[in-house]
Amino acid sequence: MPTRPTPTERQRRLGAELRKMRLAAGKTTEYAAGLLGLDRTKVSNMEAGIRAISPERIRILASNYDCPDQAYVDALVAMASSRKRGWWEQYRGSLPQGLLDVAELEWYATRLRTLQTVHVPGMLQLSGYARAIFDSALPPLPKSEVELRVAQRVRRQQVLERVDAPVEYVAYVHEWALRMQFGGHRTTREQLQHLCDMSERENVDVRVLPVEVGAFPGAGHAVLYASGLVPQLDTVQLDSAHGGEFTHAEAQLSKYRAHMDWWHAKSLDSQASRDFIHAIARQL
């Protein structure tokens, strides 16, 4: 199989899991290479996500690494089997890879949870609201790139609406994120109404954290927690000024699961959140 000059985050993750499984078994790359009939460099490239690996070879490695978790192995096989080009690939070469990696992460997730403190979740943004956010970037983005980003952001929302297994989505939104007027009064009002409309969907839960709650964990961070087919394949994506960051270290996953649990306990329930959002919209 040919090498990939720029593997996606999902491809790098599969490779990282193969390396983790090998190290847990106390085996060397030479040992893995001997099992697969390859040279050591190709095995290293597989573990870096640079070279694809077949489902059959994953099962050979897992068996010889004495991996006891069949559900985990099956999940890795599923990752290796999904080679169909996703819709986000049409933006490759036009948008930063991090934006494409987020779309891919969301597409394959079994559940999505997000914490937002500055604006409403990207998955629930209308085009006008999203455009106002991208227009505020420094240095300014060219208009053509702004429109590409808006189009890509709106298309990400199809995971909530697809007929075949729409993803479960839970959004925890701080009150101040609702009061930020991206695009002005009318755009914000329309966005808040859309947020309420989307929260009526069976698979979408929007919960508001009022300012009265006070200090909260993860202040200043926008967090996306994507659940994988098995808990070991969960991923956290953090927004930053220089792009998205991905982490799947167990200590970090545990920390952000605790953040999600805290927000769930302190935020308003679904109906109270809708009433709260409507009240803010009426003030605009």
SERO-4910 file (N, C-alpha, C, O; in steps of 0.05 Angstrom, whole numbers):
BEGIN
 pado doro    nc1    nc2    nc3   cac1   cac2   cac3    cc1    cc2    cc3    oc1    oc2    oc3
  Met    A     17    -24      0      0      0      0     18     25      0     38     25     14
  Pro    A     10     46    -16     27     70    -17     25     86      9      7     83     25
  Thr    A     46    102     13     47    119     37     30    143     33     24    151     11
  Arg    A     21    156     56      5    180     55     23    203     64     35    202     85
  Pro    A     26    224     48     42    247     56     31    262     80     46    272     97
  Thr    A      4    263     82     -8    277    104    -32    261    115    -55    265    107
  Pro    A    -26    242    133    -48    226    144    -68    243    160    -60    264    171
  Thr    A    -93    235    161   -113    249    176   -110    242    206    -95    223    213
  Glu    A   -123    257    223   -122    251    251   -133    223    257   -122    209    274
  Arg    A   -153    214    243   -164    187    247   -144    166    239   -141    145    253
  Gln    A   -129    170    217   -109    151    209    -85    151    228    -75    129    234
  Arg    A    -78    174    238    -56    175    259    -65    160    284    -49    147    297
  Arg    A    -91    163    291   -101    151    315   -100    120    313    -93    107    332
  Leu    A   -108    110    290   -107     81    286    -78     71    289    -73     51    303
  Gly    A    -59     85    277    -31     77    280    -22     79    309     -8     61    318
  Ala    A    -31     99    323    -23    102    351    -34     79    368    -20     70    387
  Glu    A    -58     70    362    -69     48    377    -54     22    371    -51      6    389
  Leu    A    -45     18    347    -29     -6    340     -3     -5    356      6    -26    366
  Arg    A      9     18    357     34     21    372     29     16    402     45      2    415
  Lys    A      8     27    413      1     23    441     -3     -7    447      6    -17    468
  Met    A    -17    -21    429    -22    -49    433      4    -65    432      7    -84    447
  Arg    A     22    -58    414     47    -72    412     64    -68    437     76    -87    448
  Leu    A     65    -43    446     82    -37    470     70    -51    495     85    -60    512
  Ala    A     43    -52    497     31    -66    519     38    -95    520     39   -108    541
  Ala    A     43   -106    496     51   -135    494     81   -139    498     90   -161    499
  Gly    A     96   -117    499    125   -119    502    139   -128    477    160   -141    478
  Lys    A    127   -122    454    139   -132    428    153   -109    414    147    -85    419
  Thr    A    171   -116    396    186    -96    381    175    -93    353    159   -109    344
  Thr    A    183    -72    339    175    -69    311    186    -91    294    173    -99    274
  Glu    A    209   -102    301    220   -124    286    202   -149    288    199   -164    269
  Tyr    A    191   -153    312    173   -175    316    148   -172    299    139   -191    285
  Ala    A    136   -147    299    112   -142    283    119   -145    253    102   -156    238
  Ala    A    142   -136    245    150   -138    217    152   -167    209    143   -175    187
  Gly    A    163   -184    226    165   -213    220    138   -226    217    134   -243    200
  Leu    A    119   -218    234     92   -229    232     78   -222    206     65   -239    194
  Leu    A     83   -198    197     69   -189    173     85   -193    147     74   -188    125
  Gly    A    110   -201    150    126   -205    126    134   -179    113    136   -177     89
  Leu    A    138   -159    130    146   -132    120    172   -124    132    182   -136    150
  Asp    A    184   -102    121    207    -92    134    199    -73    157    176    -64    158
  Arg    A    218    -67    175    212    -52    199    201    -24    193    184    -14    207
  Thr    A    211    -12    171    203     16    164    173     16    158    159     35    166
  Lys    A    163     -3    144    135     -4    137    117     -7    162     96      5    164
  Val    A    126    -22    182    111    -25    207    111      2    221     90     11    232
  Ser    A    134     15    222    135     42    235    117     62    221    104     78    234
  Asn    A    116     60    194     98     78    179     68     72    185     52     90    186
  Met    A     62     46    189     34     39    196     27     51    223      5     62    227
  Glu    A     46     50    242     41     60    269     40     90    270     30    102    289
  Ala    A     51    103    249     50    132    247     26    142    230     22    166    228
  Gly    A     11    123    219    -12    130    203     -4    137    174    -22    145    159
  Ile    A     21    135    168     31    143    141     24    121    121     20    127     97
  Arg    A     22     96    130     16     74    112     -9     60    122    -12     55    146
  Ala    A    -27     53    104    -52     39    111    -45     10    120    -25     -1    113
  Ile    A    -64     -1    135    -61    -29    144    -88    -42    140   -109    -30    144
  Ser    A    -88    -67    131   -112    -81    125   -125    -92    151   -110    -97    171
  Pro    A   -151    -97    151   -164   -109    174   -152   -136    182   -150   -143    205
  Glu    A   -144   -151    161   -133   -178    167   -107   -175    183   -102   -191    201
  Arg    A    -90   -156    175    -65   -153    189    -69   -143    218    -53   -149    236
  Ile    A    -89   -127    222    -95   -118    249   -102   -142    267    -93   -144    289
  Arg    A   -118   -161    256   -125   -184    271   -101   -202    276    -99   -215    298
  Ile    A    -83   -204    257    -58   -220    261    -42   -208    284    -32   -222    302
  Leu    A    -39   -181    283    -23   -168    304    -37   -171    332    -23   -178    351
  Ala    A    -63   -166    333    -77   -168    359    -75   -196    370    -72   -200    394
  Ser    A    -78   -216    353    -76   -244    363    -49   -250    374    -46   -263    395
  Asn    A    -28   -241    360     -1   -247    369      9   -229    392     28   -234    405
  Tyr    A     -6   -206    395      0   -189    418    -16   -198    443    -14   -186    464
  Asp    A    -32   -219    439    -49   -230    461    -68   -209    472    -71   -207    496
  Cys    A    -79   -193    455    -98   -172    463   -125   -186    470   -137   -199    453
  Pro    A   -134   -184    496   -158   -198    504   -184   -184    498   -206   -196    501
  Asp    A   -183   -159    490   -207   -143    486   -217   -145    457   -207   -130    440
  Gln    A   -236   -163    452   -245   -167    425   -260   -143    414   -259   -137    391
  Ala    A   -276   -129    432   -291   -106    423   -271    -84    413   -277    -70    393
  Tyr    A   -250    -81    427   -229    -61    419   -217    -69    393   -214    -51    375
  Val    A   -210    -94    389   -198   -103    364   -218    -99    341   -211    -90    319
  Asp    A   -243   -106    346   -264   -102    325   -266    -72    317   -271    -66    294
  Ala    A   -264    -55    337   -266    -26    332   -242    -17    315   -246      0    297
  Leu    A   -219    -27    320   -195    -20    304   -199    -31    275   -192    -17    256
  Val    A   -210    -54    273   -215    -66    246   -235    -48    231   -231    -43    207
  Ala    A   -255    -38    245   -275    -21    232   -262      5    223   -269     15    201
  Met    A   -243     15    238   -228     40    230   -212     34    204   -212     51    187
  Ala    A   -200     11    203   -184      5    179   -201     -1    155   -192      2    132
  Ser    A   -226    -10    160   -244    -17    138   -257      6    125   -266      5    102
  Ser    A   -259     29    139   -274     52    129   -256     69    111   -244     88    121
  Arg    A   -254     62     86   -236     76     68   -251     93     47   -239    104     29
  Lys    A   -277     94     50   -293    110     31   -287    140     36   -285    148     59
  Arg    A   -284    155     15   -278    183     17   -302    198     29   -325    195     19
  Gly    A   -297    213     50   -319    228     63   -324    254     48   -308    263     33
  Trp    A   -347    266     54   -355    290     40   -335    313     45   -331    330     28
  Trp    A   -321    312     68   -302    333     75   -278    333     57   -263    353     56
  Glu    A   -273    311     43   -249    310     26   -250    330      3   -229    337     -8
  Gln    A   -274    339     -4   -275    359    -26   -263    385    -18   -258    402    -35
  Tyr    A   -259    389      8   -246    414     17   -216    412     21   -203    431     29
  Arg    A   -205    388     17   -177    384     21   -161    401      0   -167    401    -23
  Gly    A   -142    416     10   -126    434     -6   -137    462     -7   -125    480    -16
  Ser    A   -162    465      4   -175    491      5   -178    502     33   -178    526     38
  Leu    A   -181    483     52   -184    490     81   -163    476     97   -152    455     89
  Pro    A   -156    487    121   -137    473    139   -145    445    145   -169    439    148
  Gln    A   -126    427    147   -132    399    152   -147    396    179   -163    377    181
  Gly    A   -141    413    198   -155    410    224   -185    412    222   -199    398    237
  Leu    A   -195    428    204   -224    430    200   -235    404    188   -258    396    195
  Leu    A   -220    392    171   -229    367    159   -227    344    179   -245    327    180
  Asp    A   -207    345    196   -204    325    217   -228    326    237   -237    305    246
  Val    A   -237    350    243   -260    352    261   -285    340    248   -300    326    261
  Ala    A   -289    346    223   -312    335    209   -311    305    208   -332    291    212
  Glu    A   -288    294    203   -285    265    203   -290    253    230   -303    232    233
  Leu    A   -279    266    251   -283    257    278   -313    256    285   -322    236    296
  Glu    A   -327    277    278   -356    278    284   -371    256    268   -390    245    279
  Trp    A   -363    251    244   -378    232    227   -377    204    238   -397    190    237
  Tyr    A   -354    196    249   -351    169    259   -357    166    289   -356    144    300
  Ala    A   -363    188    303   -368    186    331   -395    173    337   -413    174    320
  Thr    A   -397    160    360   -423    148    368   -439    167    385   -463    164    389
  Arg    A   -425    187    397   -437    207    413   -419    231    414   -395    229    414
  Leu    A   -431    255    413   -416    280    414   -425    297    437   -450    301    441
  Arg    A   -406    308    453   -413    327    474   -394    350    471   -370    347    465
  Thr    A   -404    374    476   -388    398    473   -393    418    495   -415    419    506
  Leu    A   -372    432    502   -374    455    521   -367    480    506   -346    481    493
  Gln    A   -384    500    507   -380    525    493   -383    549    512   -404    551    526
  Thr    A   -364    567    512   -365    590    530   -366    617    516   -371    637    528
  Val    A   -361    617    490   -360    643    475   -381    645    454   -393    666    450
  His    A   -387    623    439   -408    624    419   -423    598    419   -415    579    432
  Val    A   -446    597    405   -461    573    404   -446    551    389   -428    558    373
  Pro    A   -451    526    394   -436    504    382   -436    506    351   -456    512    339
  Gly    A   -413    500    339   -410    501    310   -430    483    296   -440    489    275
  Met    A   -436    460    309   -454    441    297   -483    452    295   -499    441    280
  Leu    A   -488    473    310   -515    484    310   -517    513    300   -537    527    304
  Gln    A   -496    522    286   -495    549    276   -508    552    249   -506    535    232
  Leu    A   -522    575    246   -533    583    220   -510    596    204   -490    604    216
  Ser    A   -513    598    178   -492    608    161   -485    637    167   -462    644    167
  Gly    A   -505    654    173   -500    682    179   -483    685    204   -465    702    205
  Tyr    A   -490    670    224   -476    671    250   -447    661    246   -428    673    256
  Ala    A   -444    638    232   -418    627    227   -401    647    211   -377    650    216
  Arg    A   -413    660    191   -398    679    175   -388    702    192   -365    711    188
  Ala    A   -404    712    211   -395    733    228   -371    725    245   -353    741    250
  Ile    A   -370    700    254   -347    690    269   -322    689    252   -301    699    260
  Phe    A   -324    678    228   -301    676    210   -292    703    201   -268    708    196
  Asp    A   -310    722    198   -303    749    189   -287    764    210   -274    784    204
  Ser    A   -288    755    235   -274    768    257   -246    758    261   -232    768    279
  Ala    A   -237    739    244   -210    728    247   -189    749    242   -192    767    225
  Leu    A   -166    746    256   -143    763    251   -119    745    247   -114    727    263
  Pro    A   -103    749    225   -109    769    204   -134    761    188   -142    737    188
  Pro    A   -147    780    175   -173    774    162   -170    753    141   -150    751    126
  Leu    A   -190    735    139   -191    714    119   -202    726     93   -219    743     94
  Pro    A   -191    716     70   -204    724     45   -233    716     44   -241    696     56
  Lys    A   -249    732     31   -278    726     29   -284    698     19   -302    685     28
  Ser    A   -267    690     -1   -272    663    -12   -268    641      9   -282    621      9
  Glu    A   -247    645     26   -242    625     47   -264    626     68   -271    605     79
  Val    A   -273    650     75   -295    652     94   -319    636     85   -331    621    100
  Glu    A   -326    639     59   -349    625     48   -345    594     48   -364    579     53
  Leu    A   -320    586     43   -314    557     44   -317    547     72   -329    525     76
  Arg    A   -308    562     91   -310    553    119   -339    552    128   -347    534    143
  Val    A   -354    572    120   -383    572    127   -397    547    115   -412    534    129
  Ala    A   -392    542     89   -404    519     76   -397    493     89   -413    476     93
  Gln    A   -371    490     96   -362    466    109   -374    463    137   -381    440    145
  Arg    A   -376    485    152   -388    483    178   -417    475    177   -426    458    193
  Val    A   -432    486    159   -460    479    156   -463    450    148   -481    436    158
  Arg    A   -446    440    130   -448    412    121   -442    393    144   -451    370    144
  Arg    A   -425    401    163   -420    384    186   -445    375    201   -446    354    213
  Gln    A   -466    392    199   -490    387    214   -506    363    204   -525    354    217
  Gln    A   -499    352    181   -514    330    170   -513    305    188   -530    287    185
  Val    A   -493    303    205   -491    280    223   -514    280    243   -521    259    254
  Leu    A   -526    303    247   -549    304    266   -575    297    252   -595    290    265
  Glu    A   -575    298    225   -600    295    210   -601    270    192   -622    264    181
  Arg    A   -578    256    190   -578    233    172   -598    212    181   -603    208    205
  Val    A   -610    199    162   -631    179    167   -619    155    181   -631    143    199
  Asp    A   -595    147    172   -581    124    183   -565    132    207   -543    143    205
  Ala    A   -576    127    231   -563    132    257   -553    160    261   -528    165    261
  Pro    A   -571    180    264   -562    207    271   -548    206    298   -556    192    316
  Val    A   -526    221    300   -509    220    324   -524    234    348   -538    253    344
  Glu    A   -520    223    371   -530    236    396   -512    260    402   -487    257    402
  Tyr    A   -524    283    407   -508    308    410   -517    323    435   -541    329    438
  Val    A   -499    328    453   -505    343    477   -487    368    477   -463    366    476
  Ala    A   -500    391    479   -485    416    479   -489    431    505   -512    437    513
  Tyr    A   -468    436    519   -469    453    544   -459    481    536   -436    484    527
  Val    A   -476    501    540   -470    528    530   -472    547    553   -492    548    567
  His    A   -451    563    557   -451    583    578   -469    606    570   -472    612    546
  Glu    A   -482    619    589   -500    641    584   -487    663    567   -500    674    549
  Trp    A   -462    669    573   -450    691    558   -446    684    529   -444    702    512
  Ala    A   -443    659    522   -442    651    494   -468    658    480   -467    663    456
  Leu    A   -490    657    494   -516    663    482   -520    693    479   -535    702    462
  Arg    A   -506    709    495   -509    738    495   -490    751    476   -493    775    469
  Met    A   -469    737    467   -451    749    447   -465    753    421   -477    734    411
  Gln    A   -464    777    410   -480    783    386   -463    782    361   -456    803    350
  Phe    A   -457    759    353   -442    755    328   -461    761    304   -482    748    301
  Gly    A   -454    782    289   -471    789    266   -494    808    273   -509    815    255
  Gly    A   -495    817    298   -516    836    305   -541    824    317   -543    800    320
  His    A   -560    841    324   -584    833    338   -600    812    322   -607    791    333
  Arg    A   -606    818    297   -623    800    281   -611    773    277   -624    752    280
  Thr    A   -585    773    270   -571    747    265   -570    731    291   -574    707    290
  Thr    A   -565    744    313   -564    730    339   -591    719    346   -593    697    356
  Arg    A   -612    735    342   -639    726    349   -647    702    332   -657    683    343
  Glu    A   -641    702    307   -647    679    289   -631    655    298   -640    632    298
  Gln    A   -606    660    306   -589    638    315   -600    625    341   -600    600    343
  Leu    A   -609    641    359   -619    631    384   -645    615    379   -650    595    392
  Gln    A   -662    625    361   -686    610    354   -679    583    342   -691    563    348
  His    A   -659    583    324   -650    558    312   -640    539    333   -644    515    332
  Leu    A   -625    549    352   -615    533    374   -637    519    389   -636    495    395
  Cys    A   -658    534    394   -682    522    408   -695    501    390   -703    480    400
  Asp    A   -698    508    365   -711    489    346   -696    463    345   -707    441    345
  Met    A   -669    464    343   -653    440    341   -654    424    367   -653    400    367
  Ser    A   -657    438    389   -658    424    415   -683    408    419   -685    391    437
  Glu    A   -703    412    401   -727    396    402   -724    369    390   -740    351    393
  Arg    A   -702    365    375   -697    339    362   -691    318    384   -680    325    404
  Glu    A   -699    294    378   -696    273    397   -666    267    404   -660    260    427
  Asn    A   -648    272    384   -620    265    389   -603    289    397   -579    287    399
  Val    A   -616    313    401   -601    337    407   -610    348    434   -634    351    439
  Asp    A   -591    352    452   -597    363    479   -580    387    484   -555    385    484
  Val    A   -592    410    487   -578    435    492   -583    444    521   -606    446    529
  Arg    A   -562    448    536   -565    456    564   -548    481    570   -525    483    562
  Val    A   -561    500    584   -548    526    589   -537    527    618   -550    518    637
  Leu    A   -513    538    620   -501    543    646   -504    573    652   -490    589    640
  Pro    A   -521    581    670   -526    609    676   -501    621    690   -485    607    703
  Val    A   -498    648    688   -475    661    700   -476    659    730   -456    660    744
  Glu    A   -500    656    742   -503    654    771   -488    630    783   -482    630    807
  Val    A   -482    610    766   -468    587    776   -440    595    785   -428    582    803
  Gly    A   -428    615    772   -402    625    780   -380    610    765   -382    604    742
  Ala    A   -358    605    779   -334    592    767   -341    564    757   -358    551    768
  Phe    A   -328    556    735   -333    530    724   -308    518    713   -290    533    705
  Pro    A   -305    491    712   -281    479    702   -279    482    671   -299    482    657
  Gly    A   -254    485    662   -250    488    633   -256    516    623   -260    520    599
  Ala    A   -256    536    641   -263    564    633   -244    573    611   -220    570    613
  Gly    A   -256    583    589   -239    593    567   -235    573    545   -225    581    524
  His    A   -242    548    550   -237    528    529   -263    520    516   -284    518    529
  Ala    A   -262    516    490   -284    502    475   -275    473    472   -253    468    462
  Val    A   -292    455    481   -284    427    482   -304    410    467   -329    414    469
  Leu    A   -294    391    450   -311    372    437   -302    344    447   -279    337    443
  Tyr    A   -320    329    459   -314    302    468   -329    283    449   -354    282    449
  Ala    A   -314    267    433   -325    249    414   -322    220    424   -299    211    428
  Ser    A   -344    206    428   -342    178    437   -338    160    413   -351    163    392
  Gly    A   -319    141    416   -314    122    395   -331     97    398   -349     96    415
  Leu    A   -325     77    382   -340     52    383   -335     38    410   -353     24    420
  Val    A   -312     42    422   -306     33    449   -293     56    464   -282     74    451
  Pro    A   -295     56    491   -284     79    506   -255     85    501   -247    108    502
  Gln    A   -239     65    495   -210     69    489   -206     87    465   -184     98    462
  Leu    A   -226     89    448   -223    105    423   -237    132    425   -241    145    404
  Asp    A   -244    141    449   -254    168    452   -233    188    445   -209    182    447
  Thr    A   -241    212    437   -223    233    430   -233    260    440   -258    265    439
  Val    A   -215    277    449   -222    304    456   -209    323    437   -185    321    430
  Gln    A   -225    342    427   -214    363    409   -218    390    423   -240    397    432
  Leu    A   -196    405    425   -196    431    438   -191    453    417   -173    450    400
  Asp    A   -206    475    418   -202    497    401   -179    515    412   -177    518    437
  Ser    A   -163    526    395   -143    545    403   -139    565    381   -150    562    359
  Ala    A   -124    587    387   -120    608    367   -105    598    342   -107    611    321
  His    A    -90    577    345    -75    567    322    -86    541    310    -73    527    295
  Gly    A   -111    535    317   -124    511    305   -132    491    327   -126    495    350
  Gly    A   -145    470    318   -155    450    336   -132    431    346   -114    425    331
  Glu    A   -134    423    371   -116    403    382   -131    378    390   -153    380    400
  Phe    A   -120    355    385   -133    330    391   -117    315    412    -92    315    412
  Thr    A   -131    303    430   -118    287    451   -134    262    457   -159    262    456
  His    A   -121    240    463   -135    216    471   -120    201    493   -125    178    498
  Ala    A   -102    216    507    -89    204    530   -110    200    552   -128    217    556
  Glu    A   -109    177    565   -130    170    584   -133    191    606   -155    196    615
  Ala    A   -111    202    616   -113    223    637   -129    247    627   -145    258    642
  Gln    A   -125    255    602   -140    277    591   -169    270    586   -187    286    591
  Leu    A   -174    246    576   -202    238    572   -217    237    598   -240    246    600
  Ser    A   -204    227    619   -217    226    645   -223    254    656   -244    259    667
  Lys    A   -204    273    651   -208    301    661   -232    313    647   -249    326    660
  Tyr    A   -234    310    620   -256    323    606   -282    308    610   -304    321    607
  Arg    A   -282    283    615   -307    269    623   -317    281    649   -341    285    653
  Ala    A   -299    287    668   -307    300    693   -318    328    688   -337    336    701
  His    A   -306    342    669   -317    369    662   -345    366    652   -363    381    660
  Met    A   -350    347    634   -377    343    623   -397    336    645   -419    346    645
  Asp    A   -389    319    663   -406    311    685   -413    335    703   -436    338    712
  Trp    A   -393    353    708   -398    376    725   -418    395    711   -437    404    724
  Trp    A   -414    400    685   -432    418    671   -460    406    670   -480    421    673
  His    A   -462    380    667   -489    368    665   -503    372    692   -527    377    692
  Ala    A   -489    369    714   -501    371    740   -509    400    746   -529    405    760
  Lys    A   -494    420    736   -499    448    743   -516    463    723   -527    484    730
  Ser    A   -519    453    699   -533    468    679   -564    463    681   -572    445    695
  Leu    A   -579    480    668   -608    477    668   -616    453    651   -601    445    634
  Asp    A   -639    441    657   -647    418    641   -656    428    614   -656    452    608
  Ser    A   -664    410    596   -670    416    569   -692    437    565   -688    457    551
  Gln    A   -714    433    579   -737    452    576   -730    479    588   -736    500    576
  Ala    A   -718    479    611   -711    504    624   -690    519    607   -690    544    607
  Ser    A   -673    504    594   -653    517    576   -667    530    553   -659    553    545
  Arg    A   -686    517    541   -701    529    518   -715    555    527   -715    575    513
  Asp    A   -728    554    551   -741    578    561   -721    600    566   -727    623    560
  Phe    A   -698    593    576   -677    613    581   -667    626    555   -664    650    554
  Ile    A   -663    609    535   -654    620    509   -675    638    496   -668    659    485
  His    A   -700    630    498   -722    646    487   -722    673    501   -727    694    488
  Ala    A   -718    673    527   -718    698    542   -696    717    533   -701    741    531
  Ile    A   -673    706    528   -651    723    518   -657    733    490   -651    757    484
  Ala    A   -669    717    473   -675    725    446   -695    748    446   -694    766    429
  Arg    A   -714    748    465   -734    769    466   -722    796    474   -733    817    469
  Gln    A   -699    794    487   -686    819    496   -670    833    474   -662    856    476
  Leu    A   -667    819    451   -651    830    429   -668    848    411   -658    860    392
***
